Amino acid sequence: MDKSEMQVWWAEDAIETSLFPKPRGRWRTLSLAEQIAEQVAEAILREEYQPGESVTEQSLSEQFGVSRGPVRDALRILEKEGLVEIIPRRGAQVTRLTTREVHDIFDIRAVLMGHAARLAARRSDPECLRILKEGSGLLEQNVETDNELEVHFRVSARMNYVLAARSGNEKLCDIIFQLARQVARYTRLGLSTPERRTESVKSWRELVRFIENGLEDDAELLERQRVKQAQALALKILSAAEEPETGPGKRDRRGRRNTRGVPA
């Protein structure tokens, strides 16, 4: 299956190519502000906007050919979902990824997705199993060829979408999707190495086996572990990035200057 066929697969059955799809059966026309928010959110995830970078009303108004009203509303949506921060008299800027947020969000996601996996094993929904098996095959194919992050991330996102959407628990599904945008940037970070993507393929294959055989406890435990593995890598990368420069003349976390090695 080539990349164009993969794109058809992860978008089939009217599931959006957006990385933030809505639960099945709840489709509605998005407002202009929501449409803008969707596109800006995907641009942030693709790192077209860097953490800390300004996202101005004027630039977005010009980009989308709209007035500032819907742009302002779009930015409020993104602020509510944790992707931008609106600073008085300075405007909006992309939020920075933090270890604290990784701890908080992934602890919650592990519980939610673990329960979704348990329900999937209990229900043994044929359509859910079909998509998970197809997705596992695509992930394995990707790892054996180009091992591209974008392919793995997109296919895996759709598999998680189906796992939640076909759990039979609408409230659970709602909560998972409410966190989708906040989780996405960290999930991508947690899949950023080829080794981690290879591990992900193996764990997906095992999860599908548990679900197909109705092993509820095993499915829930494995899905929680999968989320925790992504969390661990994201934390490792972010912790390294947050390490203060403490060489001569640099300041530590408390703002104290290191004078050792600095000429008098």
C-alpha positions in Angstrom: 0.0 0.0 0.0 1.5 3.4 -1.0 1.2 6.7 0.8 -1.9 7.8 -1.2 -3.7 4.5 -0.3 -2.7 5.0 3.3 -4.3 8.5 3.2 -7.5 6.9 1.9 -7.4 4.3 4.7 -7.1 6.7 7.5 -9.8 8.9 6.0 -12.3 6.2 5.0 -15.8 5.9 6.3 -16.2 9.7 6.4 -13.6 10.0 9.2 -11.9 13.3 8.8 -8.4 13.6 7.7 -8.2 16.1 10.6 -6.1 14.8 13.5 -8.9 15.9 15.8 -12.0 14.0 14.5 -15.4 14.2 16.2 -17.2 11.2 17.6 -19.1 9.2 15.0 -22.8 10.2 14.8 -22.2 13.8 16.0 -21.2 15.5 12.8 -22.3 19.0 12.3 -21.1 21.9 10.2 -18.3 23.7 12.0 -18.5 27.5 12.5 -16.0 29.7 10.7 -14.1 30.1 13.9 -14.0 26.4 14.5 -12.7 25.7 11.0 -9.9 28.3 11.5 -9.1 26.7 14.9 -8.9 23.3 13.3 -6.4 24.4 10.7 -4.3 26.4 13.1 -4.2 23.5 15.5 -2.9 21.2 12.7 -0.3 23.8 11.8 0.9 23.9 15.4 1.1 20.1 15.5 3.1 20.0 12.3 5.4 22.6 13.9 4.7 25.3 11.4 4.3 27.4 14.5 7.0 26.9 17.1 6.4 27.0 20.9 6.5 30.6 22.1 5.9 31.9 18.6 3.3 34.7 18.1 0.0 33.9 16.3 -1.4 37.3 15.4 -5.0 38.1 14.5 -3.8 40.1 11.6 -1.7 37.4 10.0 -4.5 34.8 10.4 -7.1 37.3 9.0 -5.0 37.7 5.9 -4.3 34.0 5.6 -7.9 33.0 5.7 -9.4 36.1 4.1 -11.7 36.8 7.0 -12.3 39.6 9.5 -10.7 39.6 12.9 -13.9 38.5 14.7 -13.8 34.8 13.8 -10.0 34.7 14.1 -10.3 36.1 17.7 -12.9 33.4 18.5 -10.7 30.7 17.0 -7.8 31.8 19.2 -10.1 31.6 22.2 -10.9 28.0 21.2 -7.3 27.1 20.9 -6.5 28.8 24.3 -9.2 26.8 26.0 -7.7 23.6 24.5 -4.2 24.5 25.7 -2.5 25.2 22.3 -2.1 28.9 22.6 -1.9 31.5 25.4 -3.5 34.9 25.0 -1.4 37.5 26.7 -3.0 40.9 27.4 -1.6 43.7 25.1 0.7 41.1 23.4 -1.7 38.7 21.7 -1.6 35.0 21.3 1.4 32.7 21.3 1.9 29.0 21.0 2.2 27.3 24.4 5.4 25.6 25.3 5.5 21.9 26.0 6.1 21.2 29.7 6.9 18.1 31.7 4.2 19.0 34.2 1.6 18.9 31.5 2.9 15.5 30.2 2.5 14.1 33.7 -1.0 15.4 34.1 -2.4 14.7 30.6 -0.9 11.2 30.1 -1.9 10.0 33.6 -5.5 10.8 32.7 -5.2 9.4 29.2 -3.8 6.1 30.4 -6.9 5.6 32.5 -9.3 6.6 29.7 -7.7 4.7 26.9 -7.2 1.7 29.2 -10.9 1.6 29.9 -11.6 2.0 26.2 -9.4 -1.1 25.5 -11.3 -3.0 28.1 -14.6 -2.2 26.6 -13.3 -3.1 23.1 -12.3 -6.5 24.4 -15.7 -7.0 26.1 -17.6 -5.9 22.9 -15.4 -7.6 20.3 -16.9 -5.3 17.7 -16.1 -6.7 14.2 -15.7 -3.2 12.6 -13.3 -2.1 15.4 -11.3 -5.3 15.0 -11.1 -4.9 11.2 -9.7 -1.4 11.4 -7.3 -2.2 14.2 -5.9 -5.2 12.2 -5.6 -3.1 9.1 -3.9 -0.3 11.0 -1.5 -2.7 12.6 -0.5 -4.0 9.2 0.1 -0.5 7.9 2.2 0.4 10.9 4.3 -2.8 10.5 4.7 -2.0 6.8 5.8 1.5 7.6 8.4 0.4 10.1 9.8 -2.1 7.7 10.2 0.5 4.9 10.6 4.2 5.6 9.5 4.2 9.2 8.1 7.7 8.8 6.8 9.5 11.9 3.9 11.2 10.0 2.6 7.9 8.7 2.8 6.2 12.0 1.3 9.1 13.9 -1.7 9.4 11.5 -2.5 5.7 11.3 -2.1 5.2 15.1 -4.3 8.3 15.7 -7.1 6.7 13.7 -6.7 3.4 15.5 -7.0 5.3 18.8 -10.0 7.1 17.5 -11.8 3.9 16.6 -10.9 2.3 19.9 -12.7 5.2 21.7 -15.5 5.8 19.2 -16.6 2.1 19.2 -16.2 1.6 23.0 -20.0 1.9 23.4 -19.5 4.6 26.1 -20.4 8.0 24.8 -19.2 9.9 27.8 -15.8 8.2 27.7 -15.5 9.0 24.1 -16.4 12.7 24.7 -13.7 13.1 27.3 -11.1 11.5 25.2 -11.8 13.8 22.3 -11.9 16.9 24.5 -8.3 16.1 25.4 -7.3 15.2 21.8 -5.6 18.4 20.8 -3.6 18.7 24.1 -2.5 15.1 23.8 -1.5 15.2 20.1 1.7 17.3 20.4 3.0 15.1 23.2 2.0 11.9 21.6 3.9 12.9 18.5 6.9 13.6 20.7 6.5 10.2 22.3 6.7 8.5 18.9 9.6 10.6 17.6 12.3 7.9 17.5 12.4 4.9 15.1 12.9 2.5 18.1 9.8 3.8 19.8 7.7 3.4 16.7 8.9 -0.2 16.4 7.9 -0.9 20.0 4.5 0.7 19.2 3.9 -1.7 16.3 4.6 -4.7 18.6 2.3 -3.4 21.3 -0.5 -2.6 18.9 -0.3 -6.2 17.5 -0.5 -7.6 21.0 -3.4 -5.3 21.9 -5.4 -6.4 18.9 -4.8 -10.1 20.0 -6.1 -9.3 23.5 -9.2 -7.5 22.2 -10.0 -10.3 19.7 -9.8 -12.9 22.4 -11.9 -10.9 24.9 -9.0 -10.6 27.4 -10.3 -7.5 29.2 -7.7 -7.2 32.0 -4.8 -7.8 29.6 -6.1 -5.3 27.1 -6.6 -2.6 29.7 -3.2 -3.1 31.3 -1.4 -3.1 27.9 -3.1 0.0 26.7 -2.2 1.8 30.0 1.4 0.7 29.5 1.4 1.9 25.9 0.3 5.4 27.0 2.9 5.4 29.7 5.7 4.4 27.3 4.8 7.4 25.1 4.8 9.6 28.2 8.2 8.3 29.3 9.9 9.3 26.0 8.1 12.7 25.9 9.3 13.4 29.5 12.9 12.3 28.6 13.0 14.6 25.6 11.4 17.6 27.4 13.5 17.1 30.5 16.7 17.3 28.4 15.4 20.4 26.7 14.6 22.0 30.0 18.1 21.4 31.5 19.6 24.8 32.4 22.8 25.9 30.9 25.2 26.1 33.9 28.5 26.7 32.1 30.7 29.7 33.0 28.7 32.9 32.8 25.3 31.1 32.5 22.5 31.3 35.0 20.9 28.4 36.8 17.1 27.8 37.3 17.1 30.4 40.2 18.8 33.0 38.0 22.1 32.8 39.8 25.1 33.3 37.6 27.8 30.7 37.5 31.1 32.6 38.0 33.4 29.6 38.0 35.7 29.7 35.0 34.8 33.3 34.2 37.8 35.6 33.9 38.0 38.3 36.5 
